[in-house]
Amino acid sequence: INFPESFFVMSSRDLLPISLQIPFVIVAILFSISACSELKVLVRLKDGQITQELLEADSERDIITLEFKQGDGALITFLADFKRNVKVLRALVLGEPERGQTQYQALCFITTLQHGDIIPSEAMARLRQKNPHVVRIAEEKRGMERMSMNVAVNLTLSWYLSSHIRNVCRDARDLILTRQQDVRLWLEKGVEGSVFQNLAGTGAGLQDCGSAPDAQQPCTCSYDLRLEWYPCALKYCRGHSPGSGPHRCGIRSCSKGYRFDFRTPHRQLCMWDEGS
């Protein structure tokens, strides 16, 4: 079977005759109690550099994490919590010591996980890579999504939203942010309101941090990141035997960009724009 992302196939159980699948499942249970998997994928970034992505799936906890280093050295982490429909994007941005900046700055952006953002965790856990040394480029280039992050998330109470936020976002401190529209959805589902704190908007006459004359005054900061390669959809192939239906046989890969706009109390918390 040939398809563009053929280096990723579903586990061999999906391709076995029905008569052999039951014994295979028993063996799989004996040797894979945790239902976890890990993939390392070489990916070409937009600037031409090559990075290694680490993708981990835990079908029991129903989560996927993706982590890679950008060309500028920033460490990007994506987490999808399917049980709570929560998506987390964290950036650990390296500072410039010669400019008095700290070793790194953490940012954490939390939004609602949408259908089609990424394949399910149980499907990710069954993926196997055939050619680990090949550098991958996404089949589908999705546009940049711009978000105004005007609500702070209380880290101590974040377990109301997702039990994974505290671990992923603990270094971000006061820069754990989400949007009003996501908050409304979560409140309707019964999430405790004390988790969220409204912030002043990114507008209201605030200057961009890159051009703000006073380093001690609030300003509007923007941070861009791009997931250059991730499994965004499943592919199905027809069975060879008469009357057999389609079965999962691979994935479709996508790339997607994000721009987050948010208010900072002073310019040093937007160090990638400072002095630009």
C-alpha positions in Angstrom: 0.0 0.0 0.0 1.5 3.3 -1.0 0.5 6.7 0.5 2.4 9.9 1.1 3.1 9.3 4.8 3.8 5.6 4.4 6.7 5.6 6.8 3.9 5.7 9.5 1.7 2.7 9.6 -0.8 1.4 12.1 0.4 -1.5 14.2 0.4 -4.9 12.6 -2.7 -6.0 14.4 -4.8 -3.8 12.1 -3.5 -5.7 9.1 -3.9 -9.2 10.4 -6.8 -11.6 9.4 -9.6 -11.7 12.0 -8.6 -15.2 13.0 -5.2 -14.0 14.1 -6.1 -10.8 15.7 -7.4 -12.2 19.1 -4.1 -14.0 19.9 -2.2 -10.9 18.9 -4.3 -8.8 21.2 -3.6 -11.1 24.1 0.2 -10.9 23.5 -0.1 -7.1 23.1 -1.8 -6.8 26.5 0.9 -8.9 28.2 3.7 -6.8 26.8 2.2 -3.3 26.7 0.3 -2.8 30.0 1.0 1.0 30.1 -0.5 1.6 26.6 2.3 4.2 26.0 4.4 4.8 22.9 7.2 7.1 21.8 8.3 8.3 18.4 11.3 10.4 17.3 10.8 12.1 14.0 13.3 14.3 12.1 11.5 17.5 10.8 12.6 20.4 8.6 11.8 23.7 10.1 10.6 26.8 8.1 14.1 28.3 8.3 15.6 25.1 6.8 17.1 23.8 10.0 16.4 20.2 11.0 15.1 19.3 14.5 14.0 16.2 16.2 10.4 15.9 17.4 9.5 13.6 20.3 5.9 12.4 20.2 4.5 10.5 23.1 1.0 9.0 23.4 -0.6 7.5 26.5 -4.0 6.0 25.5 -4.8 5.1 29.1 -4.6 8.7 30.3 -5.8 9.8 26.8 -3.1 12.4 26.2 -0.5 13.2 23.5 2.6 15.3 23.9 4.9 16.7 21.2 8.2 18.4 21.9 10.9 20.0 19.8 13.5 22.7 19.7 13.0 25.7 17.3 15.8 27.2 15.3 16.2 30.0 17.8 16.7 27.4 20.6 13.2 27.8 22.2 11.8 24.5 23.4 8.2 24.0 22.4 5.8 21.6 24.0 2.3 20.7 22.8 0.0 18.7 25.0 -3.5 17.4 24.0 -5.7 16.3 26.9 -8.6 14.5 25.2 -10.5 13.7 28.4 -10.9 17.4 29.2 -10.7 18.8 25.7 -7.8 21.0 26.6 -4.8 22.0 24.5 -1.6 23.4 26.0 1.3 25.1 24.1 4.3 25.9 26.1 7.4 27.8 25.0 10.7 28.0 27.0 12.4 31.0 25.4 16.2 31.4 25.9 17.3 34.7 27.2 20.4 36.8 26.3 22.6 37.1 29.4 24.6 40.0 27.9 21.3 42.0 28.0 20.6 41.2 31.6 17.9 38.6 30.7 17.3 35.5 32.7 18.4 32.1 31.5 14.9 31.4 30.0 11.4 32.6 30.1 8.4 30.2 30.1 5.1 31.0 28.4 2.0 28.7 28.6 -1.1 29.1 26.3 -4.2 27.1 27.0 -7.1 26.7 24.6 -9.9 24.3 23.8 -8.9 21.1 22.0 -10.8 21.1 18.7 -11.8 18.1 16.6 -9.1 17.6 13.9 -6.3 19.3 15.9 -4.5 16.0 16.1 -5.2 12.2 15.8 -6.6 10.4 18.8 -4.2 9.1 21.5 -5.1 5.4 20.9 -4.2 5.9 17.2 -1.0 7.7 18.0 0.0 4.9 20.4 -0.1 2.4 17.5 1.9 4.3 15.0 5.3 2.8 14.0 8.0 4.5 12.0 9.6 2.7 9.1 12.4 5.2 8.1 13.6 7.1 11.2 16.5 8.8 9.3 14.3 10.5 6.7 13.6 14.3 7.3 9.9 14.9 7.2 7.9 17.8 5.7 4.2 18.2 6.4 1.8 17.3 3.6 -0.7 20.1 4.5 0.3 23.6 5.4 -2.3 25.2 7.7 -2.4 29.0 8.2 -1.5 30.9 11.3 -4.1 31.3 14.0 -4.0 34.5 15.9 -5.3 34.6 19.5 -5.8 37.3 22.1 -4.8 35.8 25.4 -6.6 38.0 27.9 -7.3 35.7 30.8 -4.8 34.4 33.4 -5.0 30.8 34.7 -4.3 30.1 38.3 -1.7 27.4 38.4 -2.7 26.1 41.9 -6.3 25.6 40.8 -5.5 24.5 37.2 -6.3 20.9 38.0 -10.0 21.9 37.7 -9.3 22.4 34.0 -6.7 19.6 33.4 -4.5 17.7 35.8 -1.6 18.0 33.3 -1.4 21.8 33.3 0.5 22.1 36.6 3.3 19.8 35.4 3.7 21.5 31.9 3.2 25.1 33.0 4.8 25.3 36.4 7.7 27.4 35.1 5.4 30.0 33.4 4.2 31.4 36.7 2.1 34.6 35.8 2.2 33.9 32.1 -0.3 31.0 32.0 -2.9 32.5 29.7 -6.1 31.6 27.9 -9.0 33.4 26.0 -12.4 34.7 27.1 -14.2 32.4 24.6 -12.5 29.3 25.9 -13.3 30.3 29.5 -17.0 30.6 28.6 -17.0 27.1 27.3 -15.3 25.7 30.3 -17.6 27.5 32.8 -20.6 26.0 31.0 -19.1 22.6 31.5 -18.7 23.2 35.3 -15.1 24.3 35.6 -14.6 26.3 38.8 -14.6 30.1 38.0 -11.8 30.9 40.5 -9.3 29.2 38.1 -9.5 32.3 35.8 -8.7 36.0 36.2 -9.5 38.6 33.6 -6.7 40.8 32.4 -6.6 44.1 30.7 -7.0 43.8 26.9 -4.1 43.8 24.5 -5.5 47.0 23.0 -6.5 50.0 25.2 -3.8 52.2 23.8 -0.9 49.9 24.8 2.2 50.0 22.6 3.9 46.9 21.2 6.7 45.9 23.5 9.2 46.2 20.7 8.6 49.9 20.4 7.6 50.9 23.9 9.8 53.7 25.1 9.5 53.0 28.9 10.7 49.6 29.9 8.7 49.7 33.1 5.3 50.3 31.6 2.8 47.7 30.4 2.9 46.8 26.7 1.4 44.4 24.2 3.6 41.3 23.5 3.3 38.8 20.7 4.8 35.4 20.4 4.8 33.2 17.3 5.4 29.5 17.1 4.8 26.8 14.5 4.2 23.1 14.8 6.0 22.1 11.6 4.9 18.4 11.6 2.3 16.5 13.4 -0.3 13.8 12.6 -3.5 15.7 12.0 -5.7 12.9 10.5 -6.0 9.2 9.9 -6.0 7.5 6.5 -8.0 4.5 5.6 -7.3 1.8 3.0 -9.6 -0.8 1.5 -9.1 -4.4 2.5 -7.8 -6.9 0.0 -10.4 -9.6 0.7 -13.9 -9.4 -0.9 -16.4 -7.6 1.4 -13.8 -6.3 3.8 -14.2 -2.7 4.8 -11.6 0.1 5.1 -9.0 -0.1 7.8 -6.6 2.4 9.3 -3.4 2.3 7.4 -1.5 5.6 8.0 -1.7 9.3 8.8 -1.9 12.7 7.2 0.7 15.2 8.4 0.1 18.9 8.9 1.9 22.1 10.0 0.2 25.0 11.8 1.3 28.4 13.1 0.1 30.3 16.1 0.4 33.9 17.2 -0.4 34.8 20.7 -1.0 38.4 21.7 -1.0 39.3 25.4 -0.4 42.1 27.9 2.8 42.2 30.0 3.5 44.5 33.0 6.8 45.5 31.6 9.0 45.1 28.5 11.5 42.6 29.9 8.8 40.0 30.0 8.7 40.2 26.2 12.5 39.8 25.8 12.4 38.5 22.2 10.9 41.9 21.2 12.9 44.1 23.5 14.9 46.6 21.7 13.9 45.2 18.3 
